[in-house]
């Protein structure tokens, strides 16, 4: 075991020595202890100039905390809007490709995209769904683009303010080449 004090123990530093006389830090006879000095002079007190640890630091810390919370909330709003737009584009494309021959594929795609946005907890009326390529025939490429507005400022527990920009997502699939009842395309 490693010893932290000399062989005489802690008393060997400031207290009584083996010889029996009390000594101070400098090893001179006198009153033992860390705060004493042999000349009777007092040590200079340390002042607190230049220290920032009082009440003035609390408002700054609160400001940094609030700004960080707003930054994280806005970043999460962008991620959430992008996920909603991606889900809407994917579901609209899938509904269009898999719709029955007797139904209107565009109406089914629009309903599926809006339902996907509603399922993400967003307002489906704000969704803009555009078909980039939508030919209902075998082997046809079908692509949809979904746009959802991202607010300029999101404050947790309060709401969203302004329109910052649009979260855009695109998804594409082909109509099944072996599907019966669908008009023949460019396979």
C-alpha contacts under 8 A as a table, 3 or more apart, distances in Angstrom:
res1	aa1	res2	aa2	distance
3	X	6	X	7.27
5	X	8	X	7.57
5	X	9	X	5.29
5	X	10	X	5.81
6	X	9	X	5.39
6	X	10	X	7.18
6	X	12	X	6.84
6	X	13	X	7.71
7	X	12	X	7.61
8	X	11	X	6.54
8	X	12	X	4.72
8	X	17	X	7.61
8	X	18	X	7.67
9	X	12	X	5.43
9	X	13	X	7.55
10	X	13	X	5.59
10	X	14	X	7.25
10	X	15	X	7.59
11	X	14	X	5.66
11	X	15	X	4.38
11	X	16	X	5.90
11	X	17	X	7.01
12	X	15	X	5.96
12	X	16	X	6.46
12	X	17	X	5.48
12	X	18	X	7.80
13	X	25	X	6.93
14	X	22	X	7.54
14	X	23	X	5.97
14	X	24	X	5.27
14	X	25	X	5.62
14	X	27	X	7.87
14	X	32	X	5.37
14	X	33	X	5.64
14	X	34	X	7.16
15	X	22	X	5.43
15	X	23	X	6.02
15	X	24	X	7.15
15	X	32	X	5.31
15	X	33	X	6.95
16	X	19	X	7.56
16	X	20	X	5.53
16	X	21	X	5.47
16	X	22	X	4.34
16	X	23	X	6.42
16	X	32	X	7.78
17	X	20	X	5.36
17	X	21	X	6.11
17	X	22	X	6.58
17	X	23	X	7.43
18	X	21	X	7.95
21	X	29	X	7.03
22	X	29	X	6.07
22	X	30	X	6.22
22	X	31	X	6.39
22	X	32	X	5.74
23	X	26	X	7.72
23	X	27	X	5.35
23	X	28	X	5.29
23	X	29	X	4.48
23	X	30	X	5.42
23	X	31	X	6.39
23	X	32	X	5.19
24	X	27	X	5.31
24	X	28	X	5.70
24	X	29	X	6.41
24	X	30	X	6.03
24	X	31	X	6.10
24	X	32	X	4.40
24	X	33	X	6.02
24	X	34	X	7.42
24	X	36	X	7.18
24	X	37	X	7.16
24	X	38	X	7.51
25	X	28	X	7.43
25	X	32	X	7.37
25	X	33	X	7.17
25	X	34	X	6.62
25	X	37	X	7.88
28	X	38	X	7.38
29	X	38	X	7.95
30	X	38	X	6.47
31	X	36	X	6.89
31	X	38	X	7.95
32	X	36	X	7.01
33	X	36	X	5.80
36	X	40	X	7.45
37	X	40	X	5.67
37	X	41	X	6.64
37	X	42	X	7.64
38	X	41	X	7.83
48	X	51	X	5.66
52	X	56	X	7.45
52	X	57	X	6.50
53	X	56	X	7.47
53	X	57	X	6.07
54	X	57	X	5.89
54	X	58	X	7.54
55	X	58	X	5.50
55	X	59	X	7.72
56	X	59	X	6.31
56	X	60	X	7.26
57	X	60	X	5.31
57	X	61	X	6.17
58	X	61	X	5.05
58	X	62	X	6.10
59	X	62	X	4.99
59	X	63	X	6.07
60	X	63	X	5.03
60	X	64	X	6.23
61	X	64	X	5.13
61	X	65	X	6.14
62	X	65	X	5.02
62	X	66	X	6.15
63	X	66	X	5.22
63	X	67	X	6.10
64	X	67	X	5.18
64	X	68	X	6.03
65	X	68	X	5.14
65	X	69	X	6.15
66	X	69	X	5.09
66	X	70	X	6.25
67	X	70	X	5.18
67	X	71	X	6.18
68	X	71	X	5.05
68	X	72	X	6.22
69	X	72	X	5.22
69	X	73	X	6.10
70	X	73	X	5.04
70	X	74	X	6.11
70	X	154	X	7.09
70	X	155	X	6.40
70	X	156	X	7.82
71	X	74	X	5.26
71	X	75	X	6.18
72	X	75	X	5.08
72	X	76	X	6.10
73	X	76	X	5.10
73	X	77	X	6.21
73	X	154	X	6.20
73	X	155	X	6.87
73	X	156	X	6.78
74	X	77	X	4.98
74	X	78	X	6.46
74	X	152	X	7.94
74	X	153	X	6.41
74	X	154	X	5.48
74	X	155	X	7.90
75	X	78	X	5.28
75	X	79	X	6.47
76	X	79	X	5.06
76	X	80	X	5.99
77	X	80	X	5.04
77	X	81	X	6.05
77	X	150	X	6.91
77	X	151	X	7.66
77	X	154	X	7.09
78	X	81	X	5.22
78	X	82	X	6.13
78	X	150	X	6.18
78	X	167	X	7.29
79	X	82	X	5.17
79	X	83	X	6.19
80	X	83	X	5.12
80	X	84	X	6.23
81	X	84	X	5.04
81	X	85	X	6.17
81	X	148	X	6.39
81	X	149	X	7.31
81	X	150	X	6.29
81	X	167	X	6.03
82	X	85	X	5.14
82	X	86	X	6.05
82	X	148	X	7.66
82	X	167	X	5.15
82	X	168	X	6.71
82	X	169	X	7.06
83	X	86	X	5.10
83	X	87	X	6.06
84	X	87	X	5.17
84	X	88	X	6.15
84	X	116	X	7.34
84	X	117	X	5.50
84	X	120	X	6.16
84	X	122	X	7.62
84	X	148	X	7.64
85	X	88	X	5.08
85	X	89	X	6.18
85	X	117	X	7.29
85	X	127	X	7.87
85	X	146	X	5.30
85	X	147	X	5.91
85	X	148	X	5.90
85	X	167	X	6.59
85	X	168	X	6.21
85	X	169	X	5.53
86	X	89	X	5.26
86	X	90	X	6.15
86	X	146	X	7.03
86	X	168	X	7.54
86	X	169	X	4.90
86	X	170	X	6.83
86	X	171	X	7.60
87	X	90	X	5.20
87	X	91	X	6.08
87	X	113	X	7.47
87	X	116	X	6.16
87	X	117	X	7.18
88	X	91	X	5.29
88	X	92	X	5.96
88	X	112	X	7.30
88	X	113	X	4.11
88	X	114	X	6.59
88	X	115	X	7.85
88	X	116	X	5.32
88	X	117	X	5.93
88	X	146	X	6.30
89	X	92	X	5.23
89	X	93	X	6.15
89	X	113	X	6.32
89	X	129	X	7.45
89	X	144	X	5.60
89	X	145	X	5.71
89	X	146	X	5.15
89	X	169	X	6.39
89	X	170	X	5.81
89	X	171	X	5.57
90	X	93	X	5.30
90	X	94	X	6.14
90	X	113	X	7.74
90	X	144	X	7.77
90	X	170	X	7.59
90	X	171	X	5.41
90	X	172	X	7.63
91	X	94	X	5.04
91	X	95	X	5.99
91	X	109	X	7.26
91	X	112	X	5.77
91	X	113	X	5.51
91	X	116	X	6.84
92	X	95	X	5.18
92	X	96	X	6.16
92	X	108	X	7.54
92	X	109	X	4.09
92	X	110	X	6.07
92	X	111	X	7.61
92	X	112	X	5.32
92	X	113	X	4.67
92	X	144	X	6.95
93	X	96	X	5.14
93	X	97	X	6.19
93	X	109	X	6.38
93	X	142	X	6.64
93	X	143	X	6.33
93	X	144	X	5.94
93	X	171	X	6.67
93	X	172	X	6.45
93	X	173	X	6.79
94	X	97	X	5.20
94	X	98	X	6.06
94	X	109	X	7.56
94	X	173	X	7.41
95	X	98	X	5.26
95	X	99	X	5.67
95	X	105	X	7.25
95	X	108	X	6.08
95	X	109	X	5.04
95	X	112	X	6.42
96	X	99	X	5.37
96	X	105	X	4.83
96	X	106	X	6.33
96	X	108	X	6.43
96	X	109	X	5.02
96	X	142	X	7.86
97	X	105	X	7.65
97	X	136	X	7.52
97	X	142	X	7.26
97	X	173	X	7.34
97	X	174	X	7.00
97	X	175	X	5.25
97	X	176	X	7.60
98	X	175	X	7.63
99	X	103	X	6.86
99	X	104	X	7.75
99	X	105	X	5.64
99	X	108	X	7.12
100	X	103	X	5.60
100	X	105	X	7.68
101	X	104	X	7.90
101	X	181	X	6.56
101	X	182	X	6.41
104	X	107	X	5.61
104	X	108	X	6.51
105	X	108	X	5.09
105	X	109	X	6.05
105	X	136	X	7.84
106	X	109	X	5.03
106	X	110	X	6.18
107	X	110	X	5.16
107	X	111	X	6.18
108	X	111	X	5.15
108	X	112	X	6.08
109	X	112	X	5.15
109	X	113	X	6.13
110	X	113	X	5.21
110	X	114	X	6.22
110	X	129	X	7.00
111	X	114	X	5.26
111	X	115	X	6.08
112	X	115	X	5.09
112	X	116	X	6.18
113	X	116	X	5.16
113	X	117	X	6.47
113	X	129	X	7.54
114	X	117	X	5.14
114	X	118	X	6.19
114	X	124	X	5.05
114	X	125	X	7.77
114	X	127	X	7.09
115	X	118	X	4.94
115	X	119	X	6.07
115	X	124	X	7.24
116	X	119	X	5.01
116	X	120	X	6.49
117	X	120	X	5.14
117	X	121	X	6.72
117	X	122	X	5.57
117	X	123	X	6.89
117	X	124	X	5.63
117	X	127	X	7.73
118	X	121	X	5.21
118	X	122	X	5.26
118	X	123	X	6.13
118	X	124	X	5.65
119	X	122	X	7.36
123	X	126	X	5.89
123	X	127	X	7.51
124	X	127	X	5.41
126	X	148	X	6.41
126	X	149	X	7.10
127	X	146	X	6.91
127	X	147	X	5.90
127	X	148	X	5.11
127	X	149	X	7.75
128	X	146	X	5.73
128	X	147	X	5.03
128	X	148	X	6.51
129	X	144	X	7.01
129	X	145	X	5.84
129	X	146	X	4.60
129	X	147	X	6.46
130	X	144	X	5.74
130	X	145	X	5.19
130	X	146	X	6.43
131	X	134	X	6.05
131	X	142	X	7.83
131	X	143	X	6.07
131	X	144	X	4.42
131	X	145	X	6.25
132	X	142	X	7.48
132	X	143	X	5.30
132	X	144	X	5.45
132	X	145	X	6.72
133	X	141	X	6.52
133	X	142	X	4.98
133	X	143	X	5.00
133	X	144	X	7.06
134	X	140	X	7.79
134	X	141	X	7.02
134	X	142	X	4.74
134	X	143	X	6.49
134	X	144	X	7.98
135	X	140	X	6.00
135	X	141	X	7.19
135	X	142	X	6.63
136	X	140	X	6.73
136	X	175	X	7.18
136	X	182	X	7.40
136	X	183	X	7.51
137	X	140	X	5.58
137	X	175	X	6.63
137	X	182	X	5.71
137	X	183	X	4.93
137	X	184	X	5.67
137	X	185	X	4.96
138	X	174	X	7.85
138	X	175	X	5.31
138	X	176	X	5.88
138	X	177	X	4.72
138	X	178	X	7.45
138	X	179	X	7.22
138	X	182	X	6.31
138	X	183	X	6.32
138	X	184	X	5.24
138	X	185	X	4.63
138	X	186	X	7.16
138	X	187	X	6.88
139	X	174	X	5.54
139	X	175	X	5.05
139	X	176	X	6.07
139	X	177	X	4.98
139	X	185	X	5.91
139	X	186	X	6.30
139	X	187	X	5.46
140	X	174	X	5.36
140	X	175	X	5.47
140	X	185	X	6.33
140	X	186	X	7.01
141	X	172	X	6.87
141	X	173	X	5.87
141	X	174	X	4.46
141	X	175	X	6.70
142	X	172	X	5.43
142	X	173	X	5.39
142	X	174	X	5.75
142	X	175	X	7.25
143	X	170	X	6.95
143	X	171	X	5.56
143	X	172	X	4.09
143	X	173	X	6.57
144	X	170	X	5.69
144	X	171	X	5.64
144	X	172	X	6.52
145	X	168	X	7.03
145	X	169	X	5.71
145	X	170	X	4.40
145	X	171	X	6.71
146	X	168	X	5.77
146	X	169	X	5.37
146	X	170	X	6.39
147	X	166	X	6.08
147	X	167	X	5.62
147	X	168	X	4.61
147	X	169	X	6.66
148	X	166	X	5.49
148	X	167	X	5.21
148	X	168	X	6.65
149	X	163	X	6.39
149	X	164	X	7.31
149	X	165	X	5.94
149	X	166	X	4.42
149	X	167	X	6.09
150	X	163	X	6.04
150	X	164	X	5.66
150	X	165	X	5.44
150	X	166	X	5.57
150	X	167	X	6.39
151	X	154	X	6.54
151	X	160	X	5.83
151	X	161	X	5.77
151	X	162	X	5.28
151	X	163	X	4.46
151	X	164	X	5.03
151	X	165	X	7.16
152	X	160	X	7.54
152	X	161	X	6.05
152	X	162	X	5.05
152	X	163	X	5.13
152	X	164	X	4.00
152	X	165	X	7.47
153	X	160	X	5.81
153	X	161	X	5.23
153	X	162	X	6.67
153	X	164	X	7.78
154	X	158	X	7.98
154	X	159	X	5.99
154	X	160	X	4.50
154	X	161	X	6.41
155	X	158	X	5.46
155	X	159	X	5.51
155	X	160	X	6.34
156	X	159	X	6.43
176	X	179	X	5.43
177	X	187	X	7.07
179	X	182	X	6.36
184	X	187	X	7.73
